[in-house]
């Protein structure tokens, strides 16, 4: 993973031996995408991490639409610019939160399927819990959302923030 994908803010964490399920979470991972529910999930996760003395890992996953391969160069460039602008806004918000809360925060920017990338990041960072916002899309009630898929995976405690 190159440095462009991962940025750290706030104080440095002190290394502790890894032991899942001990005195509360040491690493709280939150999925953010700029939506209202993901920002509430980020606030919840940051508060929990601060109270527990844990590290917060914020993951922004840009999921290209299935039709993106058919887009013209101009449209594809506009989609990439929108992705970059949103990533910059979320990165700045993470930096601000890390400074205000004196909280160690790692910001990851990924592209791909949100479920797959959140699972991968949770495994890479040895997350003790995953926090996501509930989906605001009507179709997800029938098909299933990222949150539902994470809960069904059963590898971490998952908190879904409305």
Buried (B, 14 or more C-beta within 10 A) or exposed (E): EEEEEBBBBBEEBEEEEEEEEEEBBBBBBBBBBEBEBBBBBBBBBBBBBBEBBBBBBBBBBBBBEEEEEEBEEEEBEEBBEEBEEBBEEBBEBBBEBBEEBEBBBBBBBBBEBBBBBBBBBBEEBBBBBBBBBBBEEEEBEEEBBBBBBBBEBEEBBBBBBE
